[in-house]
Amino acid sequence: MTSRIHQWTIDAHDIDAHLDLHPADGDVDREVQRLVALGASHADVGQGPDEAFIVLRDPEGNEFCILKQPKFH
């Protein structure tokens, strides 16, 4: 997965962020399995099976998406 994670301290009321990620090798199924093994869970937010993304939730309840295709080519 091509992403860089930076850690900093902020007040939880200052910012809301939503991540849209796409694995660098394009293997979405493998990346979703890896993230679930690390503690993520599938989140049903009303999306259908034909959506261009898979919604996951991290162990703290924050939702993020794994894009089936990169947003920008």
C-alpha positions, 0 to 999 in steps of 0.5 A: 500500500502506498501511504505514509503515516505520520503521528502527531498530537491533536485535540480530537475536536480539531479535525476529522479525516477520512482516508481513501486508500488503494494498494500499490500492487492493486490487490484489493482483496489481499489488502482487505484481508491483511487489514482485517487480520490487523484488527480492522472490520467491515463497515456497512454504511449502506454501500452496495456490492458494486461500489468502487470501494470497500468500507472498513473500520479501524479498532477505534471505530474510524471508517476508511475506504479501500478503493477498488481502482485508484482515484487518480490514474 
